[in-house]
Every structure is written in C-alpha cells, then in structure tokens.
Amino acid sequence: MTRVRNKIPPVGMRMIKSAVAVFICFVINLILGGTRDIIQSIIAACICIQSRMDYSARTGFERIAGTLIGAVFGYGIALLLRFFPHMEAFGGLPKYIIISLAVVPVIYTSVLLKLNNSAIMGCVVLFSMTLGPVGNDPIAYALNRVVDTLIGIVVAIGVNYFELPHHHNNDTLFISGLDDTLLNMNESLTPYSKIELNRMISEGAKFTVFTNRTPASLVEVIRDIDLHLPVIAMDGAVLYDVRENEYLKLYMISGGTVGKLLTFFESQNVNCFINTFIGGIAVTFCPERMTVTEENEYLFFRKSPYRQYVHTAFPDKHEAVYIYVFSDHDTITALKENLCQQDFSKKLKMKIVPSKEFPGNDYLRIYSRNASKRNMIEYLKEYIGVDKVITFGDSASTADIVIHDEDTNKVIKTMRQLYRPLGLKKKK
C-alpha cells in the first residue's frame, strides 16, 4: 500500500495559542500606558507556549533564570563601562573583548545550575545591558527586563491553562494499529501525533497499540510514546508491558505441536526460526545451517539490542510463542499450502507477511490458534477494568474506525475528538 506524505501541515493549537498570547501582551501594554518593553513580553510568551502545561512552566522558569543570570553579569559590565570610559578606545575594542569573555561565565553558570536552556536567554540579556540603551540605572533596567519577561510568561501559562469545558473519557480503552495506521512512511509518529497522544495519556487516556511486530521491533518505534498500558504484539500472541519489560499474557504453541512442525519442516527441507522463553527471557532459536537469504535476514536484525538469538538445538517438547520461515515468495506460498494439509495445522494460525527489508521474500508466521486480537483485547479489558473499547485500523473487518494512510495524524485527531468531547459529562 502506497503511503502518501502530507504536503500541507494543519494549523495546530499551539500556533493559535501563541497568537492569542501575543495579542494579550499587547492589550496589557496598552492598559499600562504603553510603558513596557513589549518586545520582551511577546518573545517570552511565544517561547513559553508549549504543548503541555509542565513544559510551559519549565520553559518559563528557565527563561526567568536566564534573565537573572544575564542581568547579574550585564550589570557588572555596565558598571565597569561607566567607571572606566577608556573601554571605548580603539573603536570600543576593549569593551567588546570583555563582553565576549563574559559569555563564558553566563553559559557556565547556566550549565552549573543544570539550566542549559537558560544559557541563550542569559546571553541575550547580557548583550542588551552592555550594548543597548541601559540608561543611568542598570539595576532598574534589569528589574524592568525581568518584569517584562514575567508578563509574557504569566500570559503564556494562562493561555496554555485555559480551555473550553471538556469531558475526558477515561473509562474508554483506545487501541490503534501501528503500521499503515499510526506510523508515517518513515515508520515513526509525526510530531503532532506524538505531542497530542502524550498529552492525552498524561490526562488519563487509556491507550495502547496492536501490531504484528515482535516486542523487540515494537519498542524501537514507540519509544517516544509515554505508554502506560501493555501492548498487544505478535498478532495477538503476547501482551507485553513496555515499561516493566514483562510478558503479561501468552498464547503458546504446545510442545507437541512444535515437534510436529519441526518434523514437517525437515521433510520439506526448510529451516525455521523459533521464538520462545528460556528462564523468562525471550529468545529466538536459529537454524544451525542457514541459507544465504536467512543469514542476511539474521545479520540485519541481530544488531538490535532488544533481540536475543541462540544457535543451539531447540529443547524437546518446549513451547513456542511463534515460529517463522523466511524465504522467497513462491517457496513460502507452497509451504503454507502443504502445511494446511496437515492434521495438526488446525491448532495453528498462519499468515504470510511480505518483507519490507528484503523485497521479494516473505515470512510464514505461525502462531497458536488462540492467538488473536479479539482474545487479547478481552483479556486486556479485564486486566485494566474497562468495558468500552474503540479500535483504529486499516480494515473494517478488524477495527471500529478505519484509518486510510493518506493522513497519518487521523488516528490522534479522531481519538482527541472521542476522548475530549466538548461539554461536561452528563449525569446518569
């Protein structure tokens, strides 16, 4: 399926809030008789409008800290320039040397206080006090600078905090597919989706994902999401807690059925990779002798720190989470047809998945018959104590809301409307 890149990004709420904050700063300045340095207020307001309230507060604090740091060093240099007018000699070269050297302690002080983001603001204030029209009273200038910055910060936090009445549907579980649904063509979330999704999760939204990927592959693409709930992976075979690195529920292929599968593959002269658990650790058993295609696939994925491979014989009668065969399309298709003719295949769920990394080759993925999205969702509902579930996917047969891949932000836009509808919750 072809993924289409969005050419024109939408106007976000942060842009609108920034415009509102700037206008409020102008109004405040008019009320105060136009006596404030409005530029400092609107700059502070724009910088402090962030995607989340905690980000706004942090940014505001860092901007005030930077203003104070720069003001201290700027005041010292301003006094030095006043009492030593010879600093203007040679076109002001001595003054410029001192100002340049002062950049070091301003930045170092910010780093020392673990306020790295304050450094640039400190430098701006330093330059304003040493190169701008400070007047006869550097202390008054510094204090006014802090006040003007505070006006912008307070306005920004106020605008960020204000919102129309919304009801938060924290008793609904939202589950989204991953590939061709939530991720864009670069296999990542858009900045908008990451910000809005993390905002809703921080407000209490119950959100997780469903994917055919293994947990190892999944962790790499959702690392920027603050997931609190376990994810449904391996096509419904496992329920995995990302934060605790723990498997909460497994649908395993029995040891007897695994043995029959291995015998069948041996008769077909094909290799397989077996995913299972040894001592509570997820591992993949590799074939002792790989084909060139299999070895290329193995060498590509073994670099991941989330995957554990072993090169020994699979333990007799041991269960498996899932088994896969990797080969060219024709081989995989014929293998599946032959496997479906075996009596024990009734205990299995089989799926052919094309390889993105190695075009022309497919995976034959084999799971327990009980491994399904529906079964795992029912278990997850009971696990977290919810009754209502809304699913997002690319097929009407597997999802409540179908998402077409021309808009990779649609999942989060739709979820936002469902999770935060306008108005207060109606009493029952």
C-alpha positions as CSV (number, residue, x, y, z in Angstrom):
1,M,0.0,0.0,0.0
2,T,1.4,3.4,-1.0
3,R,1.9,5.9,1.8
4,V,1.2,9.5,0.8
5,R,3.1,12.3,2.6
6,N,1.0,15.2,3.8
7,K,2.1,18.3,1.9
8,I,0.4,21.0,4.0
9,P,0.6,20.6,7.8
10,P,-2.5,21.6,9.7
11,V,-2.7,24.8,11.8
12,G,-2.1,23.5,15.4
13,M,-3.5,24.7,18.7
14,R,0.0,25.8,19.8
15,M,0.1,28.3,16.8
16,I,-3.3,29.7,17.8
17,K,-2.4,29.9,21.4
18,S,0.8,31.8,20.5
19,A,-1.2,34.4,18.6
20,V,-3.7,34.8,21.4
21,A,-0.8,35.2,24.0
22,V,0.9,37.9,21.8
23,F,-2.4,39.8,21.5
24,I,-3.0,39.7,25.3
25,C,0.5,41.1,25.8
26,F,-0.3,44.0,23.5
27,V,-3.5,44.6,25.5
28,I,-1.7,44.6,28.8
29,N,0.9,47.0,27.5
30,L,-2.0,49.4,26.4
31,I,-3.6,49.2,29.8
32,L,-0.2,50.1,31.4
33,G,0.0,53.1,29.2
34,G,2.5,51.6,26.6
35,T,5.4,52.0,29.1
36,R,6.6,48.4,29.0
37,D,9.2,46.8,26.6
38,I,6.5,44.9,24.7
39,I,9.1,43.0,22.6
40,Q,10.4,41.2,25.6
41,S,6.9,40.2,26.7
42,I,5.8,38.8,23.4
43,I,9.1,36.9,22.9
44,A,8.7,35.3,26.3
45,A,5.0,34.5,25.6
46,C,5.8,32.8,22.3
47,I,8.7,30.8,23.7
48,C,6.6,29.6,26.8
49,I,3.6,28.4,24.8
50,Q,4.4,24.7,24.8
51,S,2.5,21.5,24.0
52,R,1.9,20.7,27.7
53,M,1.5,22.7,30.9
54,D,4.5,21.2,32.6
55,Y,6.6,22.2,29.6
56,S,5.3,25.7,29.7
57,A,6.1,26.1,33.4
58,R,9.6,24.7,32.9
59,T,10.3,26.9,29.9
60,G,9.0,30.0,31.9
61,F,11.3,29.1,34.9
62,E,14.3,28.7,32.6
63,R,13.6,32.0,30.8
64,I,13.4,33.9,34.2
65,A,16.6,32.1,35.4
66,G,18.4,33.1,32.2
67,T,17.2,36.7,32.5
68,L,18.6,36.9,36.1
69,I,21.9,35.3,35.2
70,G,22.4,37.6,32.2
71,A,21.3,40.6,34.3
72,V,23.9,39.9,37.0
73,F,26.8,39.7,34.6
74,G,25.4,42.5,32.4
75,Y,25.1,44.8,35.5
76,G,28.7,44.2,36.4
77,I,30.0,45.0,32.9
78,A,27.7,48.1,32.7
79,L,29.2,49.4,35.9
80,L,32.7,48.7,34.6
81,L,32.0,50.6,31.4
82,R,30.6,53.6,33.4
83,F,33.7,53.9,35.7
84,F,36.2,53.2,33.0
85,P,35.3,55.2,29.9
86,H,38.6,54.3,28.3
87,M,36.9,51.0,27.4
88,E,35.6,52.8,24.3
89,A,39.1,53.4,23.0
90,F,40.1,51.8,19.7
91,G,36.5,51.9,18.5
92,G,35.4,50.1,21.6
93,L,37.6,47.0,21.2
94,P,38.4,46.6,25.0
95,K,34.6,46.7,25.7
96,Y,34.0,44.1,23.0
97,I,36.7,41.8,24.4
98,I,35.1,42.0,27.9
99,I,31.6,41.4,26.6
100,S,32.8,38.4,24.6
101,L,34.7,36.9,27.6
102,A,31.5,37.4,29.7
103,V,29.7,34.9,27.5
104,V,31.7,32.1,29.1
105,P,30.6,32.6,32.8
106,V,27.0,33.2,31.7
107,I,26.8,29.9,29.9
108,Y,28.9,28.1,32.5
109,T,26.6,29.3,35.3
110,S,23.5,28.0,33.4
111,V,25.2,24.6,32.9
112,L,26.4,24.6,36.6
113,L,22.8,25.1,37.7
114,K,21.6,22.4,35.3
115,L,19.6,25.0,33.4
116,N,21.2,24.6,29.9
117,N,18.2,26.0,28.1
118,S,18.7,29.3,30.1
119,A,22.1,30.0,28.6
120,I,20.8,31.6,25.4
121,M,18.5,33.9,27.3
122,G,21.3,34.9,29.6
123,C,23.4,35.9,26.7
124,V,20.6,37.9,25.1
125,V,20.2,39.9,28.4
126,L,23.9,40.3,28.7
127,F,24.1,41.8,25.2
128,S,21.1,44.1,25.8
129,M,22.5,45.5,29.0
130,T,26.0,46.1,27.6
131,L,25.2,47.2,24.1
132,G,21.7,48.6,24.3
133,P,20.3,51.8,25.9
134,V,20.5,50.8,29.5
135,G,20.2,54.4,30.8
136,N,21.5,55.8,34.0
137,D,20.3,53.0,36.3
138,P,21.4,49.4,35.2
139,I,19.6,47.9,38.2
140,A,16.3,49.5,37.2
141,Y,16.9,48.3,33.6
142,A,17.5,44.7,34.8
143,L,14.4,44.7,37.0
144,N,12.2,46.1,34.2
145,R,13.6,43.4,31.9
146,V,12.6,40.7,34.4
147,V,9.1,42.3,34.8
148,D,8.5,42.4,31.1
149,T,9.6,38.8,30.7
150,L,7.4,37.8,33.6
151,I,4.4,39.4,31.9
152,G,4.9,37.2,28.8
153,I,5.4,34.1,30.9
154,V,2.3,34.6,33.0
155,V,0.3,35.3,29.9
156,A,1.6,32.1,28.2
157,I,0.9,29.9,31.2
158,G,-2.6,31.4,31.5
159,V,-3.4,30.8,27.8
160,N,-2.0,27.3,27.9
161,Y,-4.0,26.5,31.0
162,F,-7.3,27.8,29.7
163,E,-9.5,25.6,27.7
164,L,-13.2,25.2,27.0
165,P,-15.0,22.6,29.2
166,H,-14.3,19.1,28.1
167,H,-15.2,15.7,29.3
168,H,-12.4,13.2,29.5
169,N,-13.4,9.6,28.5
170,N,-11.0,7.9,30.9
171,D,-13.3,4.8,31.0
172,T,-12.7,4.0,27.3
173,L,-9.8,1.9,26.0
174,F,-8.4,3.1,22.7
175,I,-6.4,0.6,20.7
176,S,-4.7,1.6,17.4
177,G,-3.0,-0.5,14.8
178,L,0.6,0.5,14.1
179,D,1.9,0.0,10.5
180,D,-0.3,1.7,7.9
181,T,-2.4,3.3,10.7
182,L,-0.4,5.2,13.3
183,L,3.1,5.4,11.8
184,N,4.0,7.5,8.8
185,M,6.1,6.4,5.8
186,N,9.3,6.8,7.9
187,E,7.9,4.3,10.4
188,S,7.6,7.0,13.1
189,L,4.9,9.2,14.6
190,T,4.5,12.7,13.3
191,P,5.4,15.4,15.8
192,Y,1.8,16.4,16.0
193,S,0.7,12.8,16.9
194,K,3.5,12.4,19.5
195,I,2.6,15.6,21.2
196,E,-1.2,15.2,21.2
197,L,-1.0,11.5,22.2
198,N,1.4,12.1,25.1
199,R,-0.8,15.0,26.2
200,M,-3.9,12.7,26.3
201,I,-2.1,9.9,28.1
202,S,-0.9,12.4,30.7
203,E,-4.5,13.4,31.2
204,G,-5.5,9.8,31.9
205,A,-6.4,8.4,28.4
206,K,-6.2,4.6,28.2
207,F,-4.3,4.0,25.0
208,T,-2.3,1.1,23.6
209,V,-1.4,-0.4,20.2
210,F,-1.9,-3.7,18.4
211,T,0.7,-4.9,16.0
212,N,2.1,-8.0,14.2
213,R,5.6,-6.9,15.2
214,T,7.6,-8.6,17.9
215,P,8.1,-6.6,21.1
216,A,11.8,-6.1,20.0
217,S,10.7,-4.4,16.8
218,L,7.8,-2.6,18.5
219,V,9.9,-0.9,21.3
220,E,12.1,0.8,18.7
221,V,9.3,2.6,17.0
222,I,7.2,3.6,20.1
223,R,10.0,4.8,22.3
224,D,8.7,8.4,22.1
225,I,5.2,7.5,23.4
226,D,4.6,7.5,27.2
227,L,2.7,4.3,27.1
228,H,1.2,3.2,30.5
229,L,-0.7,0.2,29.3
230,P,0.7,-3.1,27.9
231,V,0.7,-3.5,24.1
232,I,-0.7,-6.4,22.1
233,A,2.1,-7.8,19.9
234,M,2.9,-10.7,17.6
235,D,-0.6,-10.6,16.1
236,G,-2.3,-11.2,19.4
237,A,0.1,-13.9,20.8
238,V,1.5,-11.7,23.6
239,L,0.5,-8.9,25.9
240,Y,3.7,-7.0,26.7
241,D,4.4,-4.4,29.4
242,V,6.9,-2.0,27.7
243,R,7.8,-0.2,30.9
244,E,8.5,-3.3,33.0
245,N,9.8,-5.4,30.1
246,E,7.4,-8.1,31.2
247,Y,5.1,-10.5,29.3
248,L,1.6,-10.5,31.0
249,K,-0.2,-12.9,28.8
250,L,1.0,-15.5,26.2
251,Y,-0.8,-17.8,23.8
252,M,1.8,-20.6,23.2
253,I,2.1,-23.3,20.6
254,S,2.3,-26.6,22.6
255,G,5.5,-28.6,22.8
256,G,3.8,-31.5,21.0
257,T,2.7,-29.3,18.1
258,V,6.1,-27.7,17.9
259,G,7.6,-31.1,17.5
260,K,5.3,-32.0,14.6
261,L,6.1,-28.7,12.9
262,L,9.8,-29.3,13.1
263,T,9.3,-32.8,11.7
264,F,7.2,-31.4,8.8
265,F,9.8,-28.7,8.1
266,E,12.5,-31.3,8.0
267,S,10.5,-33.3,5.5
268,Q,10.2,-30.1,3.3
269,N,13.9,-29.4,3.6
270,V,13.3,-25.9,5.0
271,N,14.6,-24.1,8.1
272,C,12.7,-22.2,10.7
273,F,13.3,-19.6,13.5
274,I,11.6,-20.3,16.8
275,N,10.6,-17.6,19.3
276,T,10.2,-18.8,22.9
277,F,11.1,-18.2,26.5
278,I,14.1,-19.6,28.4
279,G,14.2,-18.7,32.1
280,G,11.7,-15.8,31.5
281,I,13.8,-14.3,28.7
282,A,12.5,-14.1,25.1
283,V,15.0,-15.7,22.7
284,T,15.0,-16.8,19.1
285,F,16.4,-20.2,18.1
286,C,18.2,-20.0,14.8
287,P,18.8,-22.8,12.2
288,E,22.2,-24.4,12.6
289,R,22.8,-24.0,8.9
290,M,21.2,-21.0,7.3
291,T,20.6,-20.3,3.6
292,V,22.1,-17.0,2.2
293,T,18.6,-15.4,2.4
294,E,18.1,-16.5,6.1
295,E,21.6,-15.4,7.1
296,N,21.1,-11.9,5.5
297,E,17.9,-11.5,7.5
298,Y,19.5,-12.7,10.7
299,L,22.5,-10.4,10.3
300,F,20.2,-7.5,9.7
301,F,18.1,-7.9,12.8
302,R,20.7,-9.2,15.3
303,K,22.1,-5.7,15.7
304,S,19.0,-4.7,17.7
305,P,19.7,-4.7,21.5
306,Y,16.1,-5.9,22.0
307,R,16.7,-9.3,20.2
308,Q,18.4,-12.4,21.7
309,Y,19.5,-15.2,19.3
310,V,20.8,-18.6,20.2
311,H,22.4,-21.2,18.0
312,T,21.6,-24.5,19.7
313,A,19.1,-27.2,19.1
314,F,15.5,-26.3,20.3
315,P,14.7,-28.1,23.5
316,D,12.5,-31.2,23.1
317,K,8.8,-30.7,23.9
318,H,9.3,-27.0,24.7
319,E,6.5,-24.5,23.9
320,A,7.0,-21.6,21.4
321,V,5.4,-18.2,21.1
322,Y,5.6,-18.2,17.3
323,I,7.7,-19.8,14.5
324,Y,8.6,-18.3,11.2
325,V,10.1,-19.4,7.9
326,F,11.8,-16.8,5.7
327,S,12.3,-17.4,2.0
328,D,11.2,-16.3,-1.5
329,H,7.5,-15.8,-2.2
330,D,6.9,-19.0,-4.2
331,T,8.6,-21.2,-1.6
332,I,6.6,-19.6,1.2
333,T,3.3,-19.9,-0.6
334,A,3.9,-23.6,-1.5
335,L,5.0,-24.3,2.1
336,K,1.8,-22.8,3.6
337,E,-0.4,-24.9,1.2
338,N,1.4,-28.1,2.2
339,L,1.2,-27.2,5.9
340,C,-2.5,-26.5,5.8
341,Q,-3.0,-30.1,4.6
342,Q,-1.5,-31.5,7.9
343,D,-3.9,-32.5,10.6
344,F,-2.1,-30.6,13.4
345,S,-2.4,-27.3,11.3
346,K,-5.9,-26.9,12.8
347,K,-4.2,-25.9,16.1
348,L,-2.3,-23.1,14.3
349,K,-2.8,-19.7,12.9
350,M,-0.7,-19.0,9.8
351,K,0.0,-15.7,8.0
352,I,2.2,-14.7,5.0
353,V,3.8,-11.3,5.5
354,P,6.0,-9.7,2.8
355,S,9.4,-8.5,4.0
356,K,10.0,-4.7,3.9
357,E,13.7,-5.0,4.3
358,F,14.2,-7.8,1.7
359,P,11.7,-7.3,-1.2
360,G,10.7,-10.5,-3.0
361,N,10.9,-12.5,0.2
362,D,8.1,-13.4,2.6
363,Y,7.7,-14.6,6.2
364,L,5.4,-17.5,7.0
365,R,4.5,-16.7,10.6
366,I,2.9,-19.4,12.7
367,Y,1.1,-18.8,16.0
368,S,-1.2,-20.7,18.3
369,R,-4.8,-20.8,17.1
370,N,-5.9,-18.9,20.2
371,A,-3.6,-16.0,19.4
372,S,-5.9,-13.3,18.2
373,K,-6.6,-9.6,18.6
374,R,-10.1,-10.3,19.9
375,N,-8.9,-12.7,22.6
376,M,-6.1,-10.5,23.8
377,I,-8.4,-7.4,23.9
378,E,-10.9,-9.3,26.1
379,Y,-8.1,-10.2,28.4
380,L,-6.7,-6.6,28.5
381,K,-10.2,-5.2,29.2
382,E,-10.4,-7.4,32.3
383,Y,-6.8,-6.7,33.3
384,I,-7.3,-2.9,33.4
385,G,-11.0,-2.9,34.3
386,V,-12.8,-1.3,31.4
387,D,-15.8,-2.3,29.3
388,K,-15.8,0.1,26.3
389,V,-13.2,-0.3,23.6
390,I,-12.6,1.7,20.4
391,T,-10.1,0.3,17.9
392,F,-8.4,2.0,14.9
393,G,-7.1,0.1,11.9
394,D,-6.9,-0.1,8.2
395,S,-9.6,-2.6,7.7
396,A,-13.3,-2.5,8.6
397,S,-13.2,-6.2,9.5
398,T,-10.7,-5.6,12.2
399,A,-11.3,-2.1,13.5
400,D,-14.2,0.1,14.7
401,I,-12.7,3.1,12.9
402,V,-10.9,2.6,9.6
403,I,-7.9,4.9,9.0
404,H,-6.7,5.4,5.5
405,D,-3.0,6.0,5.1
406,E,-3.2,9.4,3.4
407,D,-3.4,11.1,6.8
408,T,-1.1,9.6,9.4
409,N,-2.4,12.1,12.0
410,K,-6.0,10.9,11.6
411,V,-5.8,8.4,14.5
412,I,-4.9,11.0,17.0
413,K,-7.3,13.6,15.6
414,T,-10.2,11.2,15.8
415,M,-9.1,9.9,19.2
416,R,-8.9,13.5,20.5
417,Q,-12.5,14.2,19.4
418,L,-13.7,11.0,21.1
419,Y,-11.6,11.3,24.2
420,R,-12.1,15.1,24.9
421,P,-15.6,16.0,23.6
422,L,-16.8,19.5,24.4
423,G,-19.1,19.9,27.4
424,L,-19.4,18.4,30.8
425,K,-20.2,14.7,31.4
426,K,-23.9,14.1,31.7
427,K,-25.1,12.7,34.9
428,K,-26.7,9.3,34.7
